[in-house]
Amino acid sequence: MLEQQQPTGSSPSGAGAGRRRRRRTLHIVAWASAGLVLVGASGAGYLYHRLNANIHSVDIDGALGGHRPAPLGNGAMDILVLGSDSRSGANRGYGHDSGTARSDTAMVVHLDSGHKAASVVSIPRDTLVDRPACRTPKHGRHGAAGTAPAAPHVMFNTAYEVGGPVCAVKTVERLTGLRMDHYVEVDFTGFKDLVNALGGVPLTTSAAIHDPKSHLSLAAGRHTLDGAQALGLVRTRHGVADGSDLGRIQLQQAFMKALLDRIAGIGLFTSPTKLFSVADTSTRAVTTDTGLGSVNKLMGLGESVRHLKSGHVHMVTLPVRYAVSDPNRVEPIDAQARKVWAALRADKPIPAAATKGSVADRVDAGKVVAPHTAPHPSPSTSGR
């Protein structure tokens, strides 16, 4: 989440005009949509159709066809969650829009066969990968779609830049050997609105965080972050640790756990007004694959993860090392990455040995942020 494309070792970076939405908010969407069961039970047909009309979806299955990894078939599910860094429209306040967007954040979310636990694997956006050939989207009313040729050893986030969600999914499937059953994407503004709809997210910072580039200033202590502050936190690199994108990933993972705790403790299902507000915001904030592109489909996913707590979510970063060809980029440690993807394929926990020695595990940024569940006053205004 970023002002401009910069290297992993000392910065961030991040396609597809017209389909921009953002951030690792699978669980907000899932929990909120689960509550739509209550809306439907009340017979509020207008509300149902309004929420259904909010959802924007992309036919990824149709675009990719049959040349894909086979589904796991055991009830487990893999979902690609992307944050896009579009700077157009409501997002223009976050920098210049070059006409494209990039995948600023990428997570493979694996729900186990009972949907009682999850493993989340973050893919650094500057990871060098072999990108497959991808169809490029049409530009404008009369523009024609084309093809971006396969490209070896390019940054992961270029997949979304050249071919949007379909190319991002295709690239992840090539990288992991796993079929992505679903796709969820959120943009800057969608992320902010979701956090605000939840009444902010409580957390504790063990050290002060000041980063003018992400518009964030927080003292050490307890906060309830509003949407703008939460966005600043998950975008910051320079405010903590070594200033790398790997450190920022750890902050994002820590914030996601605080977010899950907030959703679990907010009492959505006892407040129809709050429930509808979150559901309305959630469905407007995301782009999904067509497999999740309706209220009923989101409801099904939401019901299945309704009791998933942060303590049952294991988060890791893809094991990487600094690239030999460019120390400002990273590349997968192949033998260890295979262990990560094999664990997901077998629906087993990711072993600690799979990430041992990864440069991502040498960063301590995640220790700066921790969730707290005690009551807290209105959203913090520090630095605002």
C-alpha positions as CSV (number, residue, x, y, z in Angstrom):
1,M,0.0,0.0,0.0
2,L,2.1,2.6,-1.2
3,E,3.0,5.7,-2.9
4,Q,5.1,4.1,-5.7
5,Q,6.6,0.7,-6.5
6,Q,9.6,0.0,-4.3
7,P,11.7,-3.0,-3.4
8,T,10.8,-5.5,-0.7
9,G,14.0,-5.1,1.1
10,S,13.3,-1.4,1.8
11,S,9.8,-0.7,0.6
12,P,6.4,-1.7,-0.9
13,S,4.5,-1.9,-4.3
14,G,1.3,-3.4,-6.0
15,A,-4.1,-4.0,-12.0
16,G,-7.2,-3.8,-13.6
17,A,-9.0,-0.5,-14.0
18,G,-12.7,-0.8,-13.1
19,R,-12.4,-3.7,-10.7
20,R,-10.7,-2.1,-7.8
21,R,-11.6,-3.2,-4.2
22,R,-9.5,-3.9,-1.2
23,R,-8.0,-5.7,1.7
24,R,-7.6,-8.9,3.6
25,T,-11.3,-8.6,4.8
26,L,-12.5,-12.1,3.9
27,H,-13.6,-12.6,7.5
28,I,-15.5,-9.3,7.7
29,V,-17.4,-10.2,4.6
30,A,-18.0,-13.7,5.7
31,W,-19.2,-12.9,9.2
32,A,-21.4,-10.0,8.0
33,S,-23.0,-12.0,5.3
34,A,-23.6,-14.9,7.7
35,G,-25.9,-12.5,9.5
36,L,-28.0,-12.0,6.4
37,V,-29.7,-15.2,7.5
38,L,-31.5,-13.0,10.0
39,V,-32.3,-10.4,7.4
40,G,-33.8,-13.1,5.2
41,A,-35.8,-14.6,8.0
42,S,-37.4,-11.3,8.7
43,G,-38.8,-11.2,5.1
44,A,-37.0,-8.0,4.2
45,G,-36.9,-8.6,0.5
46,Y,-35.8,-5.0,-0.3
47,L,-32.8,-5.3,1.9
48,Y,-31.9,-8.6,0.4
49,H,-32.0,-7.3,-3.1
50,R,-30.1,-4.2,-2.2
51,L,-27.3,-6.2,-0.7
52,N,-27.3,-8.6,-3.7
53,A,-27.0,-5.6,-6.1
54,N,-24.0,-4.3,-4.1
55,I,-21.8,-7.3,-5.0
56,H,-19.4,-7.0,-7.9
57,S,-18.0,-10.4,-9.2
58,V,-15.6,-11.7,-11.8
59,D,-16.1,-15.1,-13.6
60,I,-12.7,-16.5,-12.9
61,D,-13.7,-20.2,-13.4
62,G,-15.1,-19.3,-16.9
63,A,-11.9,-17.4,-17.8
64,L,-9.5,-20.1,-16.6
65,G,-11.3,-23.2,-17.9
66,G,-10.3,-26.7,-17.1
67,H,-6.5,-26.4,-17.0
68,R,-6.2,-25.9,-13.3
69,P,-5.3,-27.9,-10.1
70,A,-8.1,-30.2,-9.0
71,P,-10.3,-29.1,-6.0
72,L,-9.3,-30.7,-2.7
73,G,-12.7,-32.4,-2.5
74,N,-12.6,-32.9,1.3
75,G,-14.5,-29.8,2.4
76,A,-11.3,-27.7,2.8
77,M,-11.2,-24.5,0.8
78,D,-8.5,-22.2,-0.5
79,I,-9.3,-18.5,-1.0
80,L,-7.1,-15.9,-2.6
81,V,-7.6,-12.6,-0.7
82,L,-6.1,-9.5,-2.5
83,G,-5.8,-5.8,-1.6
84,S,-5.5,-3.6,-4.7
85,D,-3.7,-0.3,-4.6
86,S,-5.9,1.7,-7.1
87,R,-5.6,5.4,-6.7
88,S,-8.6,6.4,-8.8
89,G,-12.0,7.5,-7.7
90,A,-12.5,7.6,-3.9
91,N,-8.9,6.3,-3.6
92,R,-7.3,9.3,-5.3
93,G,-6.2,10.8,-1.9
94,Y,-3.6,8.0,-1.6
95,G,-1.4,9.1,-4.5
96,H,-1.2,9.4,-8.3
97,D,-3.1,6.9,-10.4
98,S,-0.9,5.6,-13.2
99,G,-3.9,4.0,-14.9
100,T,-3.3,0.5,-13.4
101,A,-3.6,-1.1,-10.0
102,R,-1.4,-3.7,-8.4
103,S,-2.0,-6.4,-5.8
104,D,-0.7,-4.6,-2.8
105,T,-1.5,-7.4,-0.3
106,A,-2.0,-11.1,-1.1
107,M,-3.0,-13.9,1.2
108,V,-3.9,-17.5,0.5
109,V,-6.5,-18.4,3.2
110,H,-7.0,-22.1,3.8
111,L,-10.1,-23.2,5.7
112,D,-9.8,-26.7,7.0
113,S,-12.3,-29.4,6.2
114,G,-14.5,-28.5,9.1
115,H,-14.0,-24.7,8.7
116,K,-13.0,-24.6,12.4
117,A,-9.4,-23.5,11.8
118,A,-7.5,-21.6,9.1
119,S,-4.0,-21.2,7.8
120,V,-3.1,-17.9,6.1
121,V,0.0,-17.6,3.9
122,S,1.0,-14.1,2.9
123,I,2.8,-13.7,-0.4
124,P,5.2,-10.7,-0.5
125,R,4.3,-8.6,-3.5
126,D,7.9,-8.3,-4.6
127,T,8.4,-12.1,-4.7
128,L,10.0,-13.1,-8.0
129,V,7.8,-15.7,-9.7
130,D,7.3,-17.3,-13.1
131,R,4.1,-15.6,-14.3
132,P,2.0,-17.6,-16.9
133,A,0.6,-16.1,-20.0
134,C,-2.6,-14.1,-19.2
135,R,-5.4,-12.4,-21.0
136,T,-5.3,-8.7,-20.5
137,P,-8.6,-6.8,-19.9
138,K,-10.3,-4.6,-22.5
139,H,-9.6,-0.9,-22.1
140,G,-12.6,1.4,-22.8
141,R,-15.7,0.7,-24.9
142,H,-13.8,0.0,-28.1
143,G,-10.6,-1.4,-26.7
144,A,-9.7,-5.1,-27.4
145,A,-8.4,-7.7,-24.9
146,G,-5.0,-9.0,-25.6
147,T,-2.5,-11.5,-24.1
148,A,0.4,-10.8,-21.8
149,P,3.1,-13.5,-22.6
150,A,4.5,-15.7,-19.9
151,A,7.3,-14.0,-18.0
152,P,10.0,-15.7,-15.9
153,H,11.3,-14.2,-12.7
154,V,9.0,-11.2,-12.4
155,M,7.4,-9.6,-9.3
156,F,4.3,-11.3,-8.1
157,N,2.2,-8.2,-8.1
158,T,2.7,-7.7,-11.9
159,A,0.2,-10.5,-12.4
160,Y,-2.7,-8.4,-11.2
161,E,-1.3,-5.4,-13.0
162,V,-1.3,-7.0,-16.4
163,G,-4.3,-9.3,-16.2
164,G,-6.4,-8.4,-13.1
165,P,-8.0,-11.0,-10.8
166,V,-7.9,-13.8,-13.3
167,C,-4.2,-13.5,-13.9
168,A,-3.6,-13.2,-10.2
169,V,-5.4,-16.4,-9.5
170,K,-3.7,-18.2,-12.4
171,T,-0.3,-17.1,-11.1
172,V,-1.0,-18.2,-7.5
173,E,-2.2,-21.6,-8.7
174,R,1.0,-22.0,-10.7
175,L,3.0,-21.0,-7.7
176,T,1.2,-23.2,-5.2
177,G,-0.1,-26.1,-7.1
178,L,-3.4,-25.5,-5.3
179,R,-6.8,-24.5,-6.8
180,M,-8.1,-21.2,-5.5
181,D,-11.8,-22.1,-4.8
182,H,-12.7,-18.4,-4.4
183,Y,-11.4,-14.9,-4.7
184,V,-12.0,-11.8,-2.6
185,E,-10.6,-8.3,-3.3
186,V,-10.9,-5.0,-1.4
187,D,-9.5,-1.5,-2.1
188,F,-8.3,1.4,0.1
189,T,-11.7,3.0,0.6
190,G,-13.5,-0.3,1.0
191,F,-11.2,-1.2,3.8
192,K,-11.6,2.1,5.6
193,D,-15.4,1.9,5.4
194,L,-15.5,-1.7,6.7
195,V,-13.4,-0.7,9.8
196,N,-15.7,2.3,10.4
197,A,-18.8,0.2,10.1
198,L,-17.4,-2.0,12.8
199,G,-17.0,1.0,15.1
200,G,-13.2,0.7,14.9
201,V,-10.7,-2.0,15.9
202,P,-9.2,-2.1,19.4
203,L,-5.5,-2.9,19.7
204,T,-2.4,-2.1,21.7
205,T,0.9,-0.7,20.3
206,S,4.0,-1.5,22.3
207,A,5.9,1.3,20.7
208,A,5.0,4.6,19.0
209,I,4.4,4.5,15.3
210,H,4.9,7.6,13.2
211,D,4.9,7.5,9.4
212,P,3.9,10.6,7.4
213,K,3.9,8.6,4.2
214,S,1.0,6.5,5.5
215,H,-0.5,9.4,7.4
216,L,-0.2,7.6,10.7
217,S,0.8,8.8,14.1
218,L,0.2,6.6,17.2
219,A,1.6,6.8,20.6
220,A,2.5,3.6,22.5
221,G,-0.6,2.3,24.3
222,R,-4.2,1.3,23.7
223,H,-6.2,2.5,20.8
224,T,-9.4,1.9,18.9
225,L,-8.4,2.6,15.3
226,D,-10.9,4.2,12.9
227,G,-10.8,3.3,9.2
228,A,-8.2,5.9,8.3
229,Q,-5.8,4.9,11.1
230,A,-6.3,1.2,10.4
231,L,-5.4,1.8,6.8
232,G,-2.3,3.8,7.8
233,L,-1.3,0.9,10.0
234,V,-1.5,-1.8,7.4
235,R,0.2,0.5,4.9
236,T,3.1,1.6,7.0
237,R,6.6,0.4,6.4
238,H,8.8,3.2,7.7
239,G,7.1,3.5,11.1
240,V,8.3,0.1,12.5
241,A,11.2,-2.4,12.4
242,D,13.4,-2.3,9.3
243,G,11.1,-0.4,7.0
244,S,10.7,-3.5,4.7
245,D,7.5,-4.9,3.1
246,L,8.2,-8.1,5.1
247,G,7.7,-6.1,8.3
248,R,4.5,-4.5,7.0
249,I,3.1,-8.0,6.3
250,Q,3.6,-8.9,10.0
251,L,1.7,-5.7,10.9
252,Q,-1.1,-6.7,8.6
253,Q,-1.2,-10.2,10.1
254,A,-1.4,-8.8,13.6
255,F,-4.1,-6.3,12.6
256,M,-6.1,-9.1,11.0
257,K,-6.2,-11.0,14.3
258,A,-7.4,-7.9,16.1
259,L,-10.0,-7.5,13.4
260,L,-11.2,-11.1,13.9
261,D,-11.5,-10.5,17.6
262,R,-13.5,-7.3,17.0
263,I,-15.9,-9.1,14.7
264,A,-16.3,-11.9,17.2
265,G,-17.0,-9.5,20.1
266,I,-19.1,-6.8,18.5
267,G,-22.5,-8.5,18.9
268,L,-23.6,-8.2,15.3
269,F,-26.3,-10.8,15.7
270,T,-28.0,-9.0,18.5
271,S,-28.2,-5.7,16.7
272,P,-30.1,-5.7,13.4
273,T,-29.1,-2.1,12.7
274,K,-25.4,-2.8,13.2
275,L,-25.7,-6.0,11.3
276,F,-27.2,-4.4,8.2
277,S,-24.7,-1.5,8.3
278,V,-21.8,-4.0,8.3
279,A,-23.4,-6.2,5.7
280,D,-24.2,-3.3,3.4
281,T,-20.7,-1.9,3.7
282,S,-19.1,-5.3,3.2
283,T,-21.0,-6.2,0.1
284,R,-20.2,-2.8,-1.4
285,A,-16.5,-3.1,-0.5
286,V,-15.5,-6.3,-2.2
287,T,-15.0,-7.9,-5.6
288,T,-15.5,-11.6,-5.5
289,D,-15.4,-14.5,-8.0
290,T,-18.9,-15.5,-9.3
291,G,-18.8,-18.4,-6.9
292,L,-19.3,-15.9,-4.1
293,G,-21.1,-13.3,-6.2
294,S,-24.5,-13.3,-4.4
295,V,-25.9,-12.9,-0.9
296,N,-26.9,-16.5,-0.7
297,K,-23.4,-17.7,-1.7
298,L,-21.7,-15.3,0.8
299,M,-24.2,-16.4,3.4
300,G,-23.2,-20.0,2.9
301,L,-19.5,-19.2,3.4
302,G,-20.3,-16.9,6.4
303,E,-22.3,-19.6,8.1
304,S,-19.5,-22.0,7.7
305,V,-16.9,-19.8,9.4
306,R,-19.2,-18.1,12.0
307,H,-17.4,-19.7,14.9
308,L,-13.8,-19.2,13.6
309,K,-11.8,-17.3,16.2
310,S,-8.4,-15.6,15.9
311,G,-6.8,-18.2,18.1
312,H,-7.6,-20.9,15.5
313,V,-6.0,-18.9,12.6
314,H,-2.3,-19.6,12.0
315,M,-0.5,-16.9,9.9
316,V,2.8,-17.2,8.1
317,T,4.7,-15.5,5.3
318,L,5.8,-17.6,2.3
319,P,9.4,-18.7,3.1
320,V,11.7,-16.4,1.1
321,R,15.3,-15.3,0.8
322,Y,16.7,-12.2,-0.8
323,A,17.1,-12.8,-4.6
324,V,20.5,-13.4,-6.0
325,S,19.6,-11.3,-9.0
326,D,18.4,-8.4,-7.0
327,P,18.8,-8.0,-3.2
328,N,15.8,-5.6,-3.2
329,R,13.5,-8.5,-4.2
330,V,12.8,-11.9,-2.6
331,E,12.3,-15.4,-4.1
332,P,10.7,-18.5,-2.6
333,I,12.9,-21.0,-0.8
334,D,11.6,-23.8,-3.0
335,A,12.0,-26.8,-0.7
336,Q,10.4,-25.0,2.2
337,A,7.6,-23.4,0.1
338,R,6.7,-26.9,-1.1
339,K,6.2,-27.9,2.6
340,V,3.8,-25.0,3.1
341,W,1.7,-25.9,0.0
342,A,1.9,-29.7,0.8
343,A,0.5,-29.0,4.3
344,L,-2.5,-27.1,2.8
345,R,-3.1,-29.8,0.2
346,A,-3.1,-32.4,3.0
347,D,-5.3,-30.2,5.1
348,K,-2.8,-30.2,7.9
349,P,-1.1,-27.4,10.0
350,I,1.9,-25.7,8.4
351,P,5.0,-27.2,10.2
352,A,7.3,-24.7,11.9
353,A,10.2,-26.2,9.9
354,A,8.6,-24.9,6.7
355,T,9.4,-21.3,7.5
356,K,12.6,-21.7,9.5
357,G,15.4,-19.7,8.0
358,S,13.1,-17.4,5.9
359,V,14.2,-13.8,6.0
360,A,10.5,-13.0,6.7
361,D,10.9,-14.6,10.1
362,R,13.8,-12.3,11.0
363,V,11.5,-9.3,11.2
364,D,9.9,-8.4,14.6
365,A,7.3,-5.8,13.4
366,G,4.4,-8.0,14.4
367,K,5.4,-7.7,18.1
368,V,4.5,-4.0,18.0
369,V,0.8,-4.6,17.7
370,A,-1.5,-6.8,19.8
371,P,-5.3,-7.1,20.0
372,H,-7.1,-6.2,23.2
373,T,-10.6,-7.0,24.0
374,A,-11.4,-4.7,27.0
375,P,-13.9,-1.9,26.6
376,H,-12.4,1.2,25.1
377,P,-13.8,4.7,24.3
378,S,-14.4,6.2,20.9
379,P,-11.8,5.8,18.1
380,S,-8.4,7.3,18.8
381,T,-7.7,10.6,17.3
382,S,-3.9,10.7,18.0
383,G,-2.0,12.3,15.2
384,R,-5.2,13.2,13.3
